[in-house]
Amino acid sequence: MPRQYTFAYRRSNPHQFPHFCGTCVPQRRFLLPSHKEQHDHDKHGISIPTTSPFFDYSLPRSLPSFGLSASSSSLSSITADKLNTFVLKEIEPDTTYNQSCRAVVDRLCQFMQNSFPDQLRPSGVRKGGSLGKGTAVKGKSDADLVVFLASYHTISEVRHNLRDIFARMKVYLGTYGGCYIERTTPHAVQVTVTCHGHSHDVDILPSADILRYNSKNAIYTEMETCLPKARTYYSAALSPLQVEFVSGVPTKVKTLIRLIKYWKKTEFKESTVGQRLPSSYVLELIVIGEWEDAGSPQNFNLCKGFFHVLRAITNYSRIRHAWIKNYSTNYVSGPYYVVDPANPFNNVMESCDWDKVAEKARVFLRSPLFQGLSALNGWM
């Protein structure tokens, strides 16, 4: 059966034919993954996969479903001697859960790397969010996938073409990538991928790999010349520094981070209109900052660490955390702050209703879990 379009036409219209053979010269392009697979089989002797295509996110049926629902167990009724058991059962992700999350996200990365058209072709995809940092709570995985676009070399280029980039991404992710498109934010395409009842929320952030070609000092100097709104577009490009910072803390600190995130998830109703809650990243940095201020104890008591972090939140106006790992000077001012270790211009405590969060923490500190503890108790 003759082809409707010649390969010369297909090479001239890569957006119509996003899949291509990396062996043939000149390049041959195809409309669907199955067309390329047939070509690989006929021309190069490569077996056609008998398993699900890479955009099918299904895993073996024996895997259980996961989900952190509104009925998840509350921390308010447990006692200190039960906390470690509670964390292992309800909060720490087990091996099967981690397998599920990684497999789904890896397949999505593979789809973008192999099947995005030339205009969206990634030079790399980096995992961020709780999954990338190793701080995911069981049943609630959120992943940020930063797609470094090979065709773009500056943040300004990405910013000025973002509307077109988003439009193309939504077409390919929704039509060919097996994703449900939730919405578009100023910086990301938000999608949901479902695997046997377990829903994975993924933010896909297009950016330029400026850390690969520029020094951090050069990037921060460039950011200093930008208006505040323009600086926000650097966040995705700097996210590898965020992942490196958080993922480098000890396992016990990550457990405390998960505990604080679980507390936020179960103590606040996400559906409340207009509620401005702290992001997971803010909570991660507050935990790390308070732990460091306590002397970075390696084998601290989890209940006492939880107590002190919540006390810090009740006194949020006294929180002042900044780091000098990636820069020597920050540009944040204000009575309280947590400076993003990847971005010296970003106070991550902004845009949150801390009075409401502090009141919740104040009430929760009266629960049986903290009976007998006071500010005089250390972390050990």
C-alpha beads as a LAMMPS data file, in Angstrom:
LAMMPS data file: protein, C-alpha beads

380 atoms
379 bonds

1 atom types
1 bond types

-500.0 500.0 xlo xhi
-500.0 500.0 ylo yhi
-500.0 500.0 zlo zhi

Masses

1 110.0

Atoms # bond

1 1 1 0.000 0.000 0.000
2 1 1 1.601 3.315 -1.070
3 1 1 2.389 5.878 1.593
4 1 1 0.151 8.935 1.639
5 1 1 3.084 11.256 2.469
6 1 1 6.666 10.978 1.279
7 1 1 9.507 10.907 3.806
8 1 1 10.724 14.226 2.375
9 1 1 7.340 15.766 3.225
10 1 1 7.456 14.201 6.684
11 1 1 10.899 15.646 7.369
12 1 1 9.556 19.075 6.431
13 1 1 6.583 18.657 8.797
14 1 1 7.960 17.060 11.974
15 1 1 5.052 18.331 14.097
16 1 1 2.755 16.046 12.095
17 1 1 5.125 13.075 12.316
18 1 1 6.748 13.217 15.775
19 1 1 8.334 9.728 15.802
20 1 1 11.543 9.112 13.895
21 1 1 14.165 6.478 13.228
22 1 1 17.531 7.364 14.687
23 1 1 19.342 4.959 12.334
24 1 1 18.128 5.849 8.839
25 1 1 19.866 8.589 6.808
26 1 1 18.122 10.648 5.624
27 1 1 15.781 10.577 8.594
28 1 1 12.464 8.757 8.350
29 1 1 9.512 10.043 10.387
30 1 1 6.240 8.398 11.464
31 1 1 2.827 9.417 12.768
32 1 1 2.431 6.769 15.498
33 1 1 4.755 4.670 17.685
34 1 1 3.337 1.508 16.095
35 1 1 4.374 2.748 12.630
36 1 1 7.952 3.267 13.812
37 1 1 7.962 -0.161 15.494
38 1 1 6.895 -1.781 12.224
39 1 1 9.625 0.115 10.369
40 1 1 12.234 -0.982 12.947
41 1 1 11.109 -4.580 12.475
42 1 1 11.023 -4.519 8.665
43 1 1 14.179 -2.463 8.013
44 1 1 16.396 -3.184 11.008
45 1 1 15.232 -6.555 12.293
46 1 1 14.163 -5.175 15.688
47 1 1 11.406 -7.217 17.327
48 1 1 8.089 -5.489 17.840
49 1 1 7.401 -5.264 21.589
50 1 1 4.675 -7.600 22.826
51 1 1 4.213 -5.645 26.056
52 1 1 2.165 -2.487 26.464
53 1 1 3.438 0.616 24.611
54 1 1 5.478 3.011 26.699
55 1 1 2.584 5.431 27.003
56 1 1 0.480 2.702 28.663
57 1 1 1.164 3.274 32.355
58 1 1 -0.318 -0.020 33.493
59 1 1 1.685 -2.098 35.950
60 1 1 1.169 -5.749 36.933
61 1 1 -2.345 -6.354 38.244
62 1 1 -0.954 -7.783 41.475
63 1 1 0.083 -4.321 42.638
64 1 1 -2.325 -2.843 45.186
65 1 1 -4.070 0.483 44.786
66 1 1 -2.852 3.417 46.837
67 1 1 -4.437 6.619 47.942
68 1 1 -4.316 9.153 50.731
69 1 1 -7.970 9.948 51.218
70 1 1 -9.781 12.376 53.432
71 1 1 -10.395 9.451 55.814
72 1 1 -6.679 8.781 56.354
73 1 1 -5.771 8.083 59.955
74 1 1 -5.349 11.181 62.094
75 1 1 -2.241 11.858 64.146
76 1 1 -4.253 13.590 66.842
77 1 1 -5.309 10.411 68.654
78 1 1 -1.990 8.532 68.837
79 1 1 0.575 8.652 71.639
80 1 1 4.336 9.086 71.487
81 1 1 5.063 5.377 71.963
82 1 1 2.944 4.560 68.877
83 1 1 4.382 7.225 66.567
84 1 1 7.156 5.186 64.922
85 1 1 4.752 2.328 64.165
86 1 1 2.198 4.796 62.774
87 1 1 4.809 6.372 60.511
88 1 1 5.905 3.003 59.120
89 1 1 2.323 1.913 58.456
90 1 1 0.674 5.124 57.246
91 1 1 3.350 7.522 56.019
92 1 1 6.568 5.863 54.837
93 1 1 6.237 4.678 51.217
94 1 1 7.005 0.975 50.906
95 1 1 8.987 -0.723 48.153
96 1 1 5.916 -1.572 46.084
97 1 1 4.644 1.998 46.235
98 1 1 8.043 3.384 45.219
99 1 1 8.156 0.895 42.355
100 1 1 4.752 2.039 41.150
101 1 1 5.668 5.731 41.271
102 1 1 9.044 5.330 39.596
103 1 1 7.690 3.121 36.813
104 1 1 4.904 5.537 35.903
105 1 1 7.136 8.615 35.972
106 1 1 9.941 6.829 34.086
107 1 1 7.525 5.872 31.315
108 1 1 6.329 9.447 31.032
109 1 1 9.961 10.634 30.835
110 1 1 10.635 8.039 28.151
111 1 1 7.644 9.198 26.155
112 1 1 8.780 12.829 26.204
113 1 1 12.376 11.989 25.339
114 1 1 11.497 9.664 22.464
115 1 1 8.276 11.059 21.043
116 1 1 8.119 14.822 21.454
117 1 1 8.480 16.640 18.104
118 1 1 11.661 18.514 17.265
119 1 1 10.433 21.824 18.706
120 1 1 9.917 20.145 22.087
121 1 1 12.770 17.648 21.924
122 1 1 14.373 17.493 25.394
123 1 1 18.104 17.547 25.966
124 1 1 17.192 15.993 29.310
125 1 1 14.358 15.491 31.788
126 1 1 15.012 16.010 35.505
127 1 1 12.782 14.720 38.298
128 1 1 11.800 17.117 41.052
129 1 1 8.985 17.315 43.574
130 1 1 8.710 14.907 46.482
131 1 1 9.476 11.960 44.219
132 1 1 12.772 13.442 43.053
133 1 1 13.799 14.521 46.550
134 1 1 12.867 11.273 48.279
135 1 1 10.245 12.870 50.555
136 1 1 7.035 11.375 49.116
137 1 1 4.275 10.342 51.514
138 1 1 2.609 6.968 50.901
139 1 1 -0.393 7.390 48.632
140 1 1 0.432 10.976 47.708
141 1 1 3.162 11.277 45.119
142 1 1 3.765 14.538 43.336
143 1 1 6.425 14.832 40.701
144 1 1 7.845 17.821 38.897
145 1 1 9.431 16.916 35.583
146 1 1 11.638 19.680 34.246
147 1 1 11.953 19.296 30.494
148 1 1 15.123 20.997 29.278
149 1 1 14.307 21.900 25.682
150 1 1 17.212 21.346 23.297
151 1 1 16.094 24.208 21.018
152 1 1 16.222 26.857 23.753
153 1 1 19.305 28.187 25.522
154 1 1 18.020 31.112 27.593
155 1 1 15.141 31.606 30.003
156 1 1 14.041 34.622 27.998
157 1 1 13.573 32.447 24.877
158 1 1 11.486 29.927 26.808
159 1 1 9.391 32.615 28.446
160 1 1 8.513 34.349 25.185
161 1 1 7.514 31.079 23.506
162 1 1 5.773 29.487 26.474
163 1 1 2.231 29.737 25.131
164 1 1 3.167 27.820 21.973
165 1 1 5.272 25.323 23.963
166 1 1 2.340 24.606 26.297
167 1 1 -0.084 24.189 23.398
168 1 1 2.149 21.631 21.687
169 1 1 2.880 19.791 24.926
170 1 1 -0.814 19.417 25.713
171 1 1 -1.484 17.928 22.293
172 1 1 1.250 15.321 22.540
173 1 1 0.757 14.478 26.223
174 1 1 -3.007 14.194 25.884
175 1 1 -3.245 12.557 22.456
176 1 1 -0.249 10.232 22.470
177 1 1 1.112 10.275 26.026
178 1 1 -1.791 8.726 27.905
179 1 1 -2.114 11.754 30.220
180 1 1 -5.178 13.596 31.434
181 1 1 -4.499 17.325 31.092
182 1 1 -5.615 19.023 34.305
183 1 1 -4.678 22.630 33.650
184 1 1 -1.926 25.022 32.628
185 1 1 -0.247 27.249 35.205
186 1 1 2.053 30.161 34.352
187 1 1 4.994 27.734 34.469
188 1 1 3.729 24.185 33.927
189 1 1 1.366 21.799 32.234
190 1 1 -0.287 19.816 35.028
191 1 1 -1.290 16.269 34.139
192 1 1 -2.614 13.184 35.884
193 1 1 -1.515 9.664 35.040
194 1 1 -3.546 6.793 36.473
195 1 1 -2.275 3.309 37.200
196 1 1 -4.844 0.805 38.494
197 1 1 -6.611 3.239 40.784
198 1 1 -3.494 5.121 41.861
199 1 1 -3.407 8.645 40.513
200 1 1 -0.073 10.407 39.975
201 1 1 -0.061 14.207 39.729
202 1 1 2.750 15.483 37.546
203 1 1 3.790 19.051 36.772
204 1 1 5.690 19.281 33.497
205 1 1 7.846 22.392 33.380
206 1 1 9.606 23.373 30.153
207 1 1 12.876 25.225 30.626
208 1 1 16.393 25.803 29.329
209 1 1 19.364 23.961 30.832
210 1 1 21.165 27.130 31.889
211 1 1 23.101 25.388 34.686
212 1 1 24.821 23.291 32.044
213 1 1 26.248 26.276 30.181
214 1 1 26.541 29.011 32.816
215 1 1 28.009 29.366 36.276
216 1 1 25.610 29.877 39.162
217 1 1 27.117 33.332 39.789
218 1 1 26.463 34.324 36.176
219 1 1 22.849 33.144 36.428
220 1 1 22.216 35.041 39.672
221 1 1 23.807 38.172 38.205
222 1 1 21.474 37.911 35.225
223 1 1 18.485 37.411 37.542
224 1 1 19.413 40.560 39.457
225 1 1 18.716 42.613 36.323
226 1 1 15.227 41.078 35.898
227 1 1 11.916 42.260 37.258
228 1 1 10.453 40.047 40.026
229 1 1 7.919 38.400 37.699
230 1 1 10.610 37.520 35.148
231 1 1 12.744 35.917 37.887
232 1 1 10.035 33.352 38.596
233 1 1 10.729 31.740 35.211
234 1 1 14.200 30.696 36.424
235 1 1 12.767 28.419 39.116
236 1 1 12.386 25.333 36.925
237 1 1 15.917 25.666 35.579
238 1 1 17.273 25.892 39.138
239 1 1 15.224 22.960 40.471
240 1 1 18.153 20.487 40.227
241 1 1 19.801 22.561 42.987
242 1 1 16.647 22.218 45.123
243 1 1 16.601 18.443 44.621
244 1 1 20.291 18.192 45.478
245 1 1 19.809 20.216 48.669
246 1 1 16.808 18.333 50.073
247 1 1 17.774 14.842 48.928
248 1 1 21.150 15.228 50.642
249 1 1 19.771 15.333 54.211
250 1 1 19.801 12.172 56.395
251 1 1 16.994 9.612 56.171
252 1 1 15.649 10.520 59.624
253 1 1 15.177 14.146 58.541
254 1 1 13.257 12.967 55.450
255 1 1 11.011 10.930 57.761
256 1 1 10.293 14.082 59.783
257 1 1 9.558 15.940 56.538
258 1 1 7.037 13.268 55.568
259 1 1 5.456 13.506 59.023
260 1 1 4.991 17.279 58.723
261 1 1 3.560 16.904 55.209
262 1 1 1.153 14.213 56.420
263 1 1 0.092 16.517 59.259
264 1 1 -0.686 19.277 56.751
265 1 1 -2.566 16.866 54.484
266 1 1 -4.779 15.447 57.240
267 1 1 -5.308 18.595 59.339
268 1 1 -6.343 20.938 56.528
269 1 1 -9.174 20.537 54.074
270 1 1 -7.719 21.191 50.630
271 1 1 -11.144 22.068 49.232
272 1 1 -11.433 25.186 51.407
273 1 1 -11.750 28.097 49.005
274 1 1 -9.048 30.744 49.272
275 1 1 -6.937 28.780 51.720
276 1 1 -3.252 29.593 51.207
277 1 1 -1.301 26.712 52.695
278 1 1 2.478 26.279 52.688
279 1 1 3.849 24.226 49.817
280 1 1 5.675 20.961 50.419
281 1 1 8.956 22.704 49.590
282 1 1 8.411 25.355 52.283
283 1 1 7.790 22.645 54.877
284 1 1 10.849 20.702 53.737
285 1 1 13.073 23.749 54.197
286 1 1 11.569 24.688 57.575
287 1 1 12.236 21.160 58.861
288 1 1 15.817 21.240 57.580
289 1 1 16.424 24.727 59.011
290 1 1 15.062 23.844 62.447
291 1 1 17.024 20.584 62.498
292 1 1 20.238 22.445 61.648
293 1 1 19.534 25.082 64.320
294 1 1 19.232 22.214 66.826
295 1 1 22.773 21.135 65.965
296 1 1 21.915 18.652 63.180
297 1 1 21.421 15.669 65.541
298 1 1 21.764 12.399 63.622
299 1 1 19.576 10.109 65.717
300 1 1 16.986 12.476 67.175
301 1 1 13.676 11.498 68.730
302 1 1 11.048 11.782 65.974
303 1 1 8.279 12.921 68.325
304 1 1 10.479 15.647 69.843
305 1 1 11.622 16.823 66.409
306 1 1 7.981 17.006 65.296
307 1 1 7.169 18.994 68.453
308 1 1 9.913 21.557 67.838
309 1 1 9.064 22.058 64.155
310 1 1 5.404 22.677 65.038
311 1 1 6.482 25.111 67.766
312 1 1 8.553 26.958 65.181
313 1 1 5.451 27.217 62.967
314 1 1 3.384 28.621 65.842
315 1 1 6.092 31.292 66.185
316 1 1 6.528 31.714 62.442
317 1 1 7.369 35.414 62.747
318 1 1 10.708 34.351 64.274
319 1 1 11.676 31.951 61.475
320 1 1 14.797 33.048 59.634
321 1 1 16.565 30.437 57.520
322 1 1 19.051 31.034 54.730
323 1 1 21.861 28.971 53.255
324 1 1 25.058 29.842 51.417
325 1 1 25.691 26.584 49.573
326 1 1 24.987 28.040 46.130
327 1 1 25.454 31.780 46.724
328 1 1 27.068 34.065 49.298
329 1 1 24.450 36.848 49.333
330 1 1 20.656 36.718 49.268
331 1 1 18.268 39.506 48.302
332 1 1 15.406 38.682 50.652
333 1 1 14.192 41.101 53.306
334 1 1 11.368 40.981 55.801
335 1 1 10.654 40.099 59.419
336 1 1 10.622 36.351 58.691
337 1 1 11.946 34.336 55.790
338 1 1 13.142 31.018 54.425
339 1 1 15.380 31.715 51.460
340 1 1 15.318 29.161 48.667
341 1 1 18.805 27.563 48.676
342 1 1 18.634 27.505 44.865
343 1 1 17.372 31.071 44.400
344 1 1 18.664 33.987 46.502
345 1 1 15.706 36.168 45.434
346 1 1 12.983 33.801 46.623
347 1 1 11.473 33.916 50.110
348 1 1 9.438 30.699 50.031
349 1 1 7.390 31.777 53.067
350 1 1 5.569 34.416 51.042
351 1 1 2.006 33.874 49.789
352 1 1 0.860 31.759 52.718
353 1 1 -1.690 32.403 55.465
354 1 1 0.704 31.675 58.335
355 1 1 -1.729 32.869 61.013
356 1 1 -4.141 30.078 60.078
357 1 1 -1.346 27.472 59.868
358 1 1 0.102 28.617 63.213
359 1 1 -3.292 28.299 64.896
360 1 1 -3.689 24.742 63.602
361 1 1 -0.227 23.876 64.906
362 1 1 -1.003 25.493 68.266
363 1 1 -4.127 23.363 68.706
364 1 1 -2.379 20.194 67.550
365 1 1 0.442 20.657 70.081
366 1 1 -2.146 19.967 72.786
367 1 1 -2.767 16.448 71.439
368 1 1 -1.768 13.308 73.417
369 1 1 1.251 12.832 71.174
370 1 1 3.150 15.641 72.918
371 1 1 2.037 15.058 76.484
372 1 1 4.801 16.034 78.895
373 1 1 6.943 17.847 76.277
374 1 1 7.959 21.487 76.627
375 1 1 10.286 23.980 74.991
376 1 1 12.976 22.849 77.441
377 1 1 13.129 19.403 75.831
378 1 1 15.757 19.001 73.119
379 1 1 15.550 16.804 70.052
380 1 1 17.224 13.750 71.598

Bonds

1 1 1 2
2 1 2 3
3 1 3 4
4 1 4 5
5 1 5 6
6 1 6 7
7 1 7 8
8 1 8 9
9 1 9 10
10 1 10 11
11 1 11 12
12 1 12 13
13 1 13 14
14 1 14 15
15 1 15 16
16 1 16 17
17 1 17 18
18 1 18 19
19 1 19 20
20 1 20 21
21 1 21 22
22 1 22 23
23 1 23 24
24 1 24 25
25 1 25 26
26 1 26 27
27 1 27 28
28 1 28 29
29 1 29 30
30 1 30 31
31 1 31 32
32 1 32 33
33 1 33 34
34 1 34 35
35 1 35 36
36 1 36 37
37 1 37 38
38 1 38 39
39 1 39 40
40 1 40 41
41 1 41 42
42 1 42 43
43 1 43 44
44 1 44 45
45 1 45 46
46 1 46 47
47 1 47 48
48 1 48 49
49 1 49 50
50 1 50 51
51 1 51 52
52 1 52 53
53 1 53 54
54 1 54 55
55 1 55 56
56 1 56 57
57 1 57 58
58 1 58 59
59 1 59 60
60 1 60 61
61 1 61 62
62 1 62 63
63 1 63 64
64 1 64 65
65 1 65 66
66 1 66 67
67 1 67 68
68 1 68 69
69 1 69 70
70 1 70 71
71 1 71 72
72 1 72 73
73 1 73 74
74 1 74 75
75 1 75 76
76 1 76 77
77 1 77 78
78 1 78 79
79 1 79 80
80 1 80 81
81 1 81 82
82 1 82 83
83 1 83 84
84 1 84 85
85 1 85 86
86 1 86 87
87 1 87 88
88 1 88 89
89 1 89 90
90 1 90 91
91 1 91 92
92 1 92 93
93 1 93 94
94 1 94 95
95 1 95 96
96 1 96 97
97 1 97 98
98 1 98 99
99 1 99 100
100 1 100 101
101 1 101 102
102 1 102 103
103 1 103 104
104 1 104 105
105 1 105 106
106 1 106 107
107 1 107 108
108 1 108 109
109 1 109 110
110 1 110 111
111 1 111 112
112 1 112 113
113 1 113 114
114 1 114 115
115 1 115 116
116 1 116 117
117 1 117 118
118 1 118 119
119 1 119 120
120 1 120 121
121 1 121 122
122 1 122 123
123 1 123 124
124 1 124 125
125 1 125 126
126 1 126 127
127 1 127 128
128 1 128 129
129 1 129 130
130 1 130 131
131 1 131 132
132 1 132 133
133 1 133 134
134 1 134 135
135 1 135 136
136 1 136 137
137 1 137 138
138 1 138 139
139 1 139 140
140 1 140 141
141 1 141 142
142 1 142 143
143 1 143 144
144 1 144 145
145 1 145 146
146 1 146 147
147 1 147 148
148 1 148 149
149 1 149 150
150 1 150 151
151 1 151 152
152 1 152 153
153 1 153 154
154 1 154 155
155 1 155 156
156 1 156 157
157 1 157 158
158 1 158 159
159 1 159 160
160 1 160 161
161 1 161 162
162 1 162 163
163 1 163 164
164 1 164 165
165 1 165 166
166 1 166 167
167 1 167 168
168 1 168 169
169 1 169 170
170 1 170 171
171 1 171 172
172 1 172 173
173 1 173 174
174 1 174 175
175 1 175 176
176 1 176 177
177 1 177 178
178 1 178 179
179 1 179 180
180 1 180 181
181 1 181 182
182 1 182 183
183 1 183 184
184 1 184 185
185 1 185 186
186 1 186 187
187 1 187 188
188 1 188 189
189 1 189 190
190 1 190 191
191 1 191 192
192 1 192 193
193 1 193 194
194 1 194 195
195 1 195 196
196 1 196 197
197 1 197 198
198 1 198 199
199 1 199 200
200 1 200 201
201 1 201 202
202 1 202 203
203 1 203 204
204 1 204 205
205 1 205 206
206 1 206 207
207 1 207 208
208 1 208 209
209 1 209 210
210 1 210 211
211 1 211 212
212 1 212 213
213 1 213 214
214 1 214 215
215 1 215 216
216 1 216 217
217 1 217 218
218 1 218 219
219 1 219 220
220 1 220 221
221 1 221 222
222 1 222 223
223 1 223 224
224 1 224 225
225 1 225 226
226 1 226 227
227 1 227 228
228 1 228 229
229 1 229 230
230 1 230 231
231 1 231 232
232 1 232 233
233 1 233 234
234 1 234 235
235 1 235 236
236 1 236 237
237 1 237 238
238 1 238 239
239 1 239 240
240 1 240 241
241 1 241 242
242 1 242 243
243 1 243 244
244 1 244 245
245 1 245 246
246 1 246 247
247 1 247 248
248 1 248 249
249 1 249 250
250 1 250 251
251 1 251 252
252 1 252 253
253 1 253 254
254 1 254 255
255 1 255 256
256 1 256 257
257 1 257 258
258 1 258 259
259 1 259 260
260 1 260 261
261 1 261 262
262 1 262 263
263 1 263 264
264 1 264 265
265 1 265 266
266 1 266 267
267 1 267 268
268 1 268 269
269 1 269 270
270 1 270 271
271 1 271 272
272 1 272 273
273 1 273 274
274 1 274 275
275 1 275 276
276 1 276 277
277 1 277 278
278 1 278 279
279 1 279 280
280 1 280 281
281 1 281 282
282 1 282 283
283 1 283 284
284 1 284 285
285 1 285 286
286 1 286 287
287 1 287 288
288 1 288 289
289 1 289 290
290 1 290 291
291 1 291 292
292 1 292 293
293 1 293 294
294 1 294 295
295 1 295 296
296 1 296 297
297 1 297 298
298 1 298 299
299 1 299 300
300 1 300 301
301 1 301 302
302 1 302 303
303 1 303 304
304 1 304 305
305 1 305 306
306 1 306 307
307 1 307 308
308 1 308 309
309 1 309 310
310 1 310 311
311 1 311 312
312 1 312 313
313 1 313 314
314 1 314 315
315 1 315 316
316 1 316 317
317 1 317 318
318 1 318 319
319 1 319 320
320 1 320 321
321 1 321 322
322 1 322 323
323 1 323 324
324 1 324 325
325 1 325 326
326 1 326 327
327 1 327 328
328 1 328 329
329 1 329 330
330 1 330 331
331 1 331 332
332 1 332 333
333 1 333 334
334 1 334 335
335 1 335 336
336 1 336 337
337 1 337 338
338 1 338 339
339 1 339 340
340 1 340 341
341 1 341 342
342 1 342 343
343 1 343 344
344 1 344 345
345 1 345 346
346 1 346 347
347 1 347 348
348 1 348 349
349 1 349 350
350 1 350 351
351 1 351 352
352 1 352 353
353 1 353 354
354 1 354 355
355 1 355 356
356 1 356 357
357 1 357 358
358 1 358 359
359 1 359 360
360 1 360 361
361 1 361 362
362 1 362 363
363 1 363 364
364 1 364 365
365 1 365 366
366 1 366 367
367 1 367 368
368 1 368 369
369 1 369 370
370 1 370 371
371 1 371 372
372 1 372 373
373 1 373 374
374 1 374 375
375 1 375 376
376 1 376 377
377 1 377 378
378 1 378 379
379 1 379 380
